[in-house]
Amino acid sequence: QLLHWSPTFGSLKFFHDDQHGYCANKLSGELPTSLSKLQMLEYLNLSRNTFDGYISKQLDHMLNLDTIDVSHNKLSGEIPKSLEKLQHIQVIDLSFNQFEGEVPCGGKFANLSAESFLGTMHYVKLPNSMS
């Protein structure tokens, strides 16, 4: 079961197997808020599962995060503005979910293309710079 966390995960850098991450594993449920405790994590790929619920505002505690890919899930709610604080982030893929509201426009979000939000455009309002 994926959702058992322990303090020893605090130094984990890559949350994936050798090739694909935890994508396409039929994982479901809400994303655990305890993900934010993985402060040394650099690569988070939970795409192509059936996660639902919200993205935790506390993910901004993952200071070393380089990549977030939660595409092709059933996530909803607003995209947390706190994700703008992620300084090392290079890739954000939130596509094919059910997010709603305005997409943050600061930080890395200022340079994202609309491709990061494919399949969610009926639900979210993209900043003019992404249109």
Backbone hydrogen bonds in HBPLUS format (Angstrom, degrees):
<---DONOR---> <-ACCEPTOR-->    atom                        ^
c    i                          cat <-CA-CA->   ^        H-A-AA   ^      H-
h    n   atom  resd res      DA  || num        DHA   H-A  angle D-A-AA Bond
n    s   type  num  typ     dist DA aas  dist angle  dist       angle   num
A0009-PHE N   A0006-SER O   2.99 MM   3  5.80 168.7  2.00 127.4 130.9     1
A0010-GLY N   A0007-PRO O   3.06 MM   3  5.71 167.9  2.07 120.2 123.9     2
A0012-LEU N   A0009-PHE O   2.95 MM   3  5.12 165.8  1.97 115.1 119.6     3
A0042-GLU N   A0013-LYS O   2.58 MM  29  5.17 172.6  1.58 143.4 143.2     4
A0015-PHE N   A0043-TYR O   3.16 MM  28  6.13 170.5  2.17 163.4 165.9     5
A0022-TYR N   A0045-ASN O   3.10 MM  23  6.08 148.6  2.20 167.2 164.5     6
A0024-ALA N   A0047-SER O   3.05 MM  23  6.64 139.7  2.22 136.8 147.0     7
A0024-ALA N   A0048-ARG O   2.98 MM  24  4.57 120.8  2.34  95.7 112.5     8
A0050-THR N   A0027-LEU O   2.80 MM  23  5.95 169.0  1.81 177.6 177.1     9
A0052-ASP N   A0029-GLY O   2.88 MM  23  5.69 157.2  1.93 131.0 138.4    10
A0035-LEU N   A0032-PRO O   3.13 MM   3  5.83 168.2  2.14 117.2 120.0    11
A0036-SER N   A0033-THR O   3.19 MM   3  6.16 159.5  2.24 125.6 127.6    12
A0037-LYS N   A0034-SER O   2.97 MM   3  5.43 160.7  2.00 113.7 120.0    13
A0038-LEU N   A0035-LEU O   2.96 MM   3  5.68 167.4  1.98 123.6 127.7    14
A0041-LEU N   A0038-LEU O   3.09 MM   3  5.48 161.6  2.12 114.7 120.4    15
A0066-ASP N   A0042-GLU O   2.65 MM  24  4.97 164.4  1.67 128.6 134.5    16
A0067-THR N   A0042-GLU O   3.09 MM  25  6.53 148.9  2.19 150.5 159.6    17
A0044-LEU N   A0067-THR O   2.95 MM  23  5.91 161.8  1.98 143.1 149.1    18
A0069-ASP N   A0044-LEU O   2.86 MM  25  6.23 151.8  1.94 162.1 168.6    19
A0046-LEU N   A0069-ASP O   2.86 MM  23  6.11 154.5  1.92 161.6 169.9    20
A0048-ARG N   A0071-SER O   2.92 MM  23  6.35 151.9  2.00 145.6 154.6    21
A0074-LYS N   A0051-PHE O   2.73 MM  23  5.58 150.4  1.82 162.3 169.9    22
A0076-SER N   A0053-GLY O   2.75 MM  23  5.60 170.5  1.76 160.9 162.4    23
A0059-LEU N   A0056-SER O   3.29 MM   3  5.82 169.2  2.30 113.7 115.4    24
A0061-HIS N   A0058-GLN O   2.89 MM   3  5.73 167.0  1.91 127.2 129.7    25
A0062-MET N   A0059-LEU O   3.02 MM   3  5.59 167.1  2.03 118.4 122.5    26
A0063-LEU N   A0061-HIS O   2.92 MM   2  5.43 130.6  2.17 106.4  91.5    27
A0065-LEU N   A0062-MET O   3.13 MM   3  5.67 167.8  2.14 124.3 126.6    28
A0090-GLN N   A0066-ASP O   2.69 MM  24  5.31 177.5  1.69 142.7 142.6    29
A0091-VAL N   A0066-ASP O   3.13 MM  25  6.57 161.7  2.17 154.4 159.4    30
A0068-ILE N   A0091-VAL O   2.91 MM  23  6.17 157.9  1.96 148.9 155.8    31
A0093-ASP N   A0068-ILE O   2.85 MM  25  6.24 160.3  1.89 158.0 164.6    32
A0070-VAL N   A0093-ASP O   3.06 MM  23  6.26 153.2  2.13 166.8 171.7    33
A0072-HIS N   A0095-SER O   2.97 MM  23  6.40 149.5  2.06 140.9 150.4    34
A0098-GLN N   A0075-LEU O   2.70 MM  23  5.65 155.4  1.76 165.6 174.4    35
A0100-GLU N   A0077-GLY O   2.87 MM  23  5.45 157.2  1.92 131.1 134.6    36
A0083-LEU N   A0080-PRO O   3.11 MM   3  5.82 165.9  2.13 117.5 121.5    37
A0084-GLU N   A0081-LYS O   3.00 MM   3  5.82 166.3  2.02 123.6 128.0    38
A0085-LYS N   A0082-SER O   3.06 MM   3  5.76 164.7  2.08 118.9 123.3    39
A0086-LEU N   A0083-LEU O   3.18 MM   3  5.65 166.4  2.20 114.5 118.6    40
A0094-LEU N   A0116-SER O   3.08 MM  22  5.68 144.7  2.20 144.4 151.8    41
A0096-PHE N   A0118-LEU O   2.61 MM  22  5.89 160.0  1.65 160.6 163.8    42
A0125-LYS N   A0101-GLY O   2.86 MM  24  5.99 154.4  1.92 138.6 143.4    43
A0103-VAL N   A0125-LYS O   3.09 MM  22  6.14 162.5  2.13 155.9 152.0    44
A0109-PHE N   A0106-GLY O   3.13 MM   3  5.49 126.4  2.43 143.5 137.8    45
A0110-ALA N   A0107-GLY O   3.14 MM   3  5.86 157.1  2.19 118.4 123.7    46
A0111-ASN N   A0108-LYS O   3.01 MM   3  5.63 154.4  2.08 117.3 124.1    47
A0112-LEU N   A0109-PHE O   3.35 MM   3  5.17 163.6  2.38 100.3 105.1    48
A0116-SER N   A0113-SER O   3.22 MM   3  6.08 160.7  2.26 122.3 125.3    49
A0117-PHE N   A0114-ALA O   2.90 MM   3  5.45 161.6  1.94 118.5 124.6    50
A0118-LEU N   A0115-GLU O   3.37 MM   3  5.14 176.1  2.37 105.1 104.7    51
A0120-THR N   A0117-PHE O   2.94 MM   3  5.48 148.4  2.04 142.3 142.6    52
A0123-TYR N   A0120-THR O   2.82 MM   3  5.51 155.4  1.88 123.2 131.2    53
A0124-VAL N   A0120-THR O   3.11 MM   4  6.28 147.9  2.21 151.4 160.6    54
A0130-MET N   A0127-PRO O   2.96 MM   3  5.61 159.4  2.00 120.9 127.1    55
A0131-SER N   A0128-ASN O   3.26 MM   3  5.22 143.0  2.40  98.6 108.7    56
